[in-house]
Amino acid sequence: MVLRSLFSVNRKTGAGLVLAVLLLGAIGIWYFQVKPAAEDKLVLEKSTFSALPGWDEEEFAGVFPAFLKSCAKIATLPETRQMGGVGMAGTAGDWQPLCAAALALPPEPDMRRQFFEKNFTPFQIRNNDEKSGLFTGYYEASLNGSREKKPPYLTPLYLRPPELVMVDLGRFREDLKGQRIAGKVVGGDLLPYPDRAGIEKGALADRELELVWVDSDIDAFFLHIQGSGLVEMDDGSELRVGYAAQNGHPYFAIGRDLIDKGYVPREEMSMQAIRTWLEENPDKATELMQKNASFVFFRELATGGPIGAQGVELTPERSLAVDRKWLPLGVPLWLATEVAPASSPAEIEKFERLMMAQDTGGAIVGPVRGDVFWGHGEYAYDMSGGMKSKGQLWIFLPNALAERINPDLLS
C-alpha cells in the first residue's frame, strides 16, 4: 500500500519515479536483511520405530513408571476431554484403553517394547521444515529456610495471592490455545499484576502470604526458574515446594544479558556461570535478576518429588517440559539429543530415550523444544546446568489416532 501510494503521487515526474524505485530497492534490501523468522508451525512426519535413534537400546525400566503416572491422570479425565496441543492427540478416551492395557503388562522389557510397537505410531515433530530444536535441563532446587523471618532467612517464598487471576486464553479462542495471561481484577478490568521488582519492593508485604523464608535471594531466584525445590528447614525437617501460579509477566533469560554485555562468553554460559556472576557481583545482582519480571508463587507439596503441569510427580531423566501450545501433556515422546555436565563440558554423551510430556515452562517455546527434568542433588544440578543441545523429537500416537490425523499437520 505504501509503495503503491508513492508511485501514484509521483508518477508524473521522472524524479518521483526514480525516488520510488530507490525506495523500493532500499526496502527490498531491508526486508531480506531483517525479515522476521517464519512463525512457528508444528508439522508431523510419519516415521517407524526402527528409524528412532537408540530405540533398540531402550530398556523401559525408567520410563514405564512415568508412563503409568500419566495414564493414571488420564484415567480420571472425561472421555471427551481434549488432550491439548494442536489437536493431534485426540481425547482422553482415545488413550484410556491403552493405559488400561499398560497397567496389566508384566514388567519384562520385551513386553513393554512390544506394547509400544504394537499400539503406537511414531511421528517426527518439525517446526516448519526444521527437524532440530533446543533442549535444556532443569532440576529440583535445594534451599535453606525457616518458617520465621530472622537472619539469615530474609527472602520470602510467597503463596499464591487470592486476587491473582490466571486466564487460559485457549478457552476463549481456538487460535490462542496454549497461551495464558495473569493479572488482577480491578473495577471489572483485568490489570497486570506487579512484576518481580514491585513484589520484591513490598507489593505483597504484611499480607501473611509468606510460605517460608530462605537464606539466599539467588537461591530463591533459581527456584523461580526451576519451579520446584526442597527446603532444608532450620529445625532439621524438609519442606518440598512446587509451582502454584505466576504473575503473568514474560520470562526474561538473564544469561542473555550477561552475554550481550560481555560479562560471560557465550560458549561458557550455564546456570553455574550465572550463579557465579551473581555471587561475585552483589551490587549488581538484584538489578539483573529484576530484569526477569516473571515471578512465581509456591505451594507446599506432600509428595516424594515435584509435581509437573500435568499434575503428576516428575521422574528424573524421563519427564520432559514442553510447550503445550503445540504438544499435549501426558503423551510419550522420543528424544534424541546430547548431554554433558557443566563441570566437564567435553564429556558429551548421547541422550536417546523415551520421555513423558509432563511439565511446561515459560522459557519452553516452540514445537521442537524441551526441558529435561534431572531430579534433585548435585548431579542433577550439574547435568541440567550443562545441557543446551540441539535435538530431535518424535511423538507416539495411538494407531487409531494416527489413521485419522489432520492432514494439515502432515508433511
Salt bridges, closest charged atoms under 4 A:
GLU45 OE1 - ARG126 NH1 3.10
GLU45 OE1 - LYS131 NZ 3.85
GLU58 OE1 - ARG318 NH1 2.96
ASP94 OD1 - ARG404 NH2 2.88
ASP129 OD1 - ARG126 NH2 3.66
GLU140 OE2 - ARG240 NE 2.57
GLU140 OE1 - HIS376 ND1 3.61
GLU163 OE2 - ARG207 NH1 2.78
ASP168 OD2 - ARG171 NE 3.95
ASP168 OD2 - ARG180 NH2 3.46
GLU174 OE2 - LYS177 NZ 3.17
ASP175 OD2 - ARG173 NH2 2.72
GLU200 OE2 - ARG196 NH1 3.52
ASP219 OD1 - ARG275 NH1 2.80
ASP234 OD2 - LYS150 NZ 3.03
ASP257 OD2 - LYS261 NZ 3.42
ASP257 OD2 - LYS291 NZ 3.16
GLU279 OE2 - ARG275 NH1 3.75
GLU300 OE1 - ARG147 NH2 3.20
GLU317 OE1 - ARG353 NH1 3.15
